[in-house]
Amino acid sequence: MEILAFGVQADEKPLIKHAFRDHHEVRCLDVFLNEDTALIAAGYETISTSVNAELGPRVLEVLAAGGTRMIAQRSTGFNNIDLKVAERLGMTVARVSYYSPYSVAEFAWTLAMAVNRRIVRASTRTRDFDFRLDGLMGRDLRGRTVGVLGTGKIGEAFTRIAHGFGMRLLGWDVAENPACLELGMKYVPKDQLLAESDLITLHVPLMPETRHLIDAAALRAMRDDAILVNSSRGGLIDTAALVTELRAGRFSGVGLDVYEAEAGLFFLDKSLEAIEDDTLARLVTFPNVLVTSHQAYYTEDAVGQIVDATVRNVLDYKAGRRSENVLVPRS
């Protein structure tokens, strides 16, 4: 059986080829799955997709009509997949329920430190042999307060690093994490966390109830000099409302590895095109904002684990087995 993998990055391709070498042939494409590319999958029983694939009703119907019966998504998040339609069409859907939480947690800290210490601005200046310090002053984080929204595996890893910095730890989640409590975290209502935190980081999944978790009201509740980091899902933040607050001169720094309208933009080279997304175009102009292209997970360790889990998901499908990664079981 040959498997078709969509949205494969250049660094990812040899890992996928190597992982599948003893099991199945795999054809890797750098194009992303959407309505325009879904027909490519005709004749492939099993496909693998990336986090920015578009798996709404229309795409799923095209896939099913072409013979696709199994979708192995190479990510933890699955908000891009219409699971009810997939089930109706008799398709099996699996994801990667776990990979290195340190990859994302460490990158979230990279964003936080970069905006706090003005690293991008400093690097740009020194390339032009401008060695002034004006506008580069940051803050010590020791003794300040960090608010962690979502204290699962990634949030816990982020909290452990914050504890090492000597920060006061506030948390918000539907359930308290004993490991975070042992580190001294205090769980508080979201509004209190937003009001008291110098650094706020998001580590919750994107679901209908968490969409725009950080909306206009939440942004107004934050300190004017707060740092906001999002390495989870773009839809957690109302970006238009964020731009409004940034235009008012608020926030010491904002680090975003995700963007709510990133599909069709992130992972692609758009440098020679006019960007039609006015919100994103405005966002990247702020000197206190750092936007990266959904790369927090992108380490050898995490991608290797993602690929290995994807192989297991395909093998489980062929063998009729079900694991914790299965979102829609084989019918």
N, C-alpha and C positions, 0 to 999 in steps of 0.2 A: 504494500500500500504506500502510495506517495502522499505526503502531506504538504499542503500549501500554507506558507507562513507569510502573513502580511505585515508591513511596517517594520521590517527588520533593519536595525541600524548596522552600519559597517563593522563596528566593534563587536556587535552581537552575533553576526553571521557565523563566524568560525565556532563560537560556543554552541550554537544550535546544531550546526553540521556535526560537530564532534559528539554531542550528546545523543543524537539520533543514529549514529553510525552503525550500531549493532542491531538496530530495530527496524527502521523504516527509512526510505528515501525522503528527503525534505527539499522542497523548492522554496527558496527565500526571495521575497520581493521587497523592495524598498518603498513601494506605494502603499498607501493606507486603505483599509477597507471602507468603502462608502458606496453610495448609489451608483457612482460612475465606474467603480472597479469591481463590483460584486460579481459581474458576469465572468470575470477571470476564474472564479472558483468552480465553474461548471465542470462536473466530472470528478471533483475531489470530495470524497466522503468526509474527510477530516481537514479542518483548517485551524490555524493558530492566528490570533489577532493581538494587536497592541492596545494599550490603554486608550488611545485616541481613535480607535475604530468606531464607525457609526453602525450600530446594530439595532436600528429601529425596525418597525414592522416591514417597511418596503424592502430593506436590505435582507432581512431574514427570509422573506418570501422568495426573493430572487435566489438566495442560497439554497433554500429547500427545493425549489424547482430544478436547480442544477444538480441535485443529488447530495448536497452537504447534509450530514447527519450529526456531526460532532464539531463543536467550537471550543477550542482550548485557548482561553485568554491568558496572556502573559502579564498579569497584574493582579493585585489584590482587589482593587476597586472594580465594580461591575455596573455602575450607574449608567453606562452607555449601552447596556443590553436590555432589550424588552423581554424579560424572562417569561412573561405570560404568553407572548406570541411564540416564543421559542418552544414552550411546552405544547402549545396548540399544534405546532407544526411537527411535533415529534422529534425535536432536536435535543441532543445532550449538550449541556453547557457546563464547563468547568473553569475554575480560576486558580490562582495561586494564593492560598490562604495565609502563607507565611513566607517571608524572606527576611534577611538581615534588617532588624529595626535600627541598627546602628548607622546604616547607610543614610537613612532619612534624617535621623536625629542629629548626626554629626553635620550633615549639610545644613539643617535648620540653624545650627549654631554657627556655621560658616556665614550664612546670610546675616544673622544677628550681629556677629562681630564685624563683618564687612561694612554694614551701614553704621554701626556705632563708631567705628574708628575711621570711617571715610576712606576705605581702602581703594575703591575704584577711582575716586577723585584724585587721591594721592598718586596712584599709579599713572593716571593720565597726565598729571602735571610733570612728573619726573621724566616721562618720555619726551617732554618738550624742554627738559632741563630747567623746569621751574620748581625750585626746592623750598618755596615758602610754606609756612605752616598755617597761614590764615585760612580759617574755615574748616580745619581738620581736627578740631578738638572733640574728643569723645568723652566717655564717662567710665569710671571703674564700675564693674558689675557686682563686685563683692559688697554684700550688705544691702543690695537693692532687691526688689521683689520681682519674681517671675511668675506669670500666670500661665498654666498649662491647661488648655482646653482639649480634653481627651487624654486619658492616662492609661491607655492600653500599652502594648509592647513598645511602640515608638515613643509615646509620651513618657513612659517610664525611663527609657534610655535617655531622653532629653533631660528628664528630671535628675538623673544620676550625674549628668555633666553639670547641671545647674548647682547641685549640692556640692560638687567639687569646687565650683566658683565661690562658694560661701554665700549663696543667695537665700532669701526668704522664699519659701515654696508655697504657692497657692494652686489648687487644682479644682477642676470642674468636670464632672462626668456623671453618667447615670448610675455608675457603681464605683465605689472607692477601691483603689488598688492597694492591697496590703504592703507591697514593696515600697510604694510611694509614701505611705503612712510611716513606715519605718525610717524613711529618710527625713521625716519631719514635715511632710506636706500637710497643709490644712485645706480641707475641702470646703468651699464657700459657694454661695449663689453666683451666677455668672455676672450680674451687675456689680457685685462687690469685687470680684476678680478684676473686671475691667477697670474699675475706678482706682484700685490700689496698686496695680502692676506697672512696673517700669518696662518690662518686656513681656509681650503676649505672643504665644505660639499656638498654632492650631494643629491638632492631630486627631480629628474625628472624621468618620466616613461621610460622604455626601449622600444624603437621603432627603426625601421631601421635607422632613421635619428639621433638617440641619441646613437646608439651602438658605443662603444669606443669614447664617447664624450671626455674622458680623454685618449688621445692617446699619442704616443711618443712625438709629438710636444708640446702638452699641458703640459706634465710632464716636458719637458725641459723649458717651460715658467715659471714654478713655482719657488719660492724661494728655495734655497738649504735647508733652515731650516724650511720650511713650514710643517704644519700638514694637512694630507689628510684623510677625513672620508667618507666612503660610507656605508649608511644603506638603500639604495634604491634597485638597481639591479646590480648584478655583471658585467653584460655585458656593463655597462657604462664605465668601465676601461679596457684598454688593459693591462692585468695582466703581460704578458711577458715583455712588455715595462716597467712596473712598477718595475719588478724584476731587469731589467738592470740598472735602475736609483738607486735602493737601493744598488746594488752591487758597484756602484760608490760612495757610502757613502752619498747619498743625503737624505733629509727630516728628520726633527726632529722626526716625528712619523706618522704612518699610521694605522688607525683603520678601519677594514673591517668586516662588519656583513654579507656580501654577496660576492659571488665568481662566476665568469662567467661560470665555469664548475662544479657548486655545485650539480647539479642533479646526484643522485646516490651516493652522499657522505653525504651531509648535512642531518640532522635529523636521521642519522644511526650511529650505533656503528661500527667503522672501526679500533678499537684500536688493534685488533689481526691480522690485515691484512696488507700486504705490499701495500702502496699507490703508484699506478702507475702514478699518476699525478705529474710529476716532477716539474711543475711550482708551484703548491700548496706546495709540499714538501719543495721546496727552500724558498718559501715565509714565511712559519712559522718559519724558522730558524733565521730570522733577529731579533735582540734584540729590534728594534724600531717599530716592527710590531705586532699588536694585531688582531687576527682573531677570530671571534665568528660565531656561526652556525645559522645565519638568525633568530635571536631571538628578534630583535628590537620591533616587534609587540606583543611580547608574554607577555602581562599583563592580569590580570583578567578582566580589563575594556575592553580592545581592543578585546580579544578573545570572551568575552561575547557578544559584539556588532556584531562581525563577525558571530557568531553562530545564533544570533537572526535574522540577515539579511538573512542568509541562509535559515532559516525556512520560512521567509516571501517569499523568492524567490520560494521555493517549493510550498507553498500555492497559490501564484500568478499563477504559472504554471498550477496547477490543476484547478484553477478557470478561466483560460484563460485571466488573467489580465497581463498587461505589466507595468513595472516600470523602473526607471532610471538605475536599475541594469542589465537589459536584454541586452546582446550583440548580440544574435541571437534570434529573436522572434519566437514564436510558429507558425508553418506553418499550 
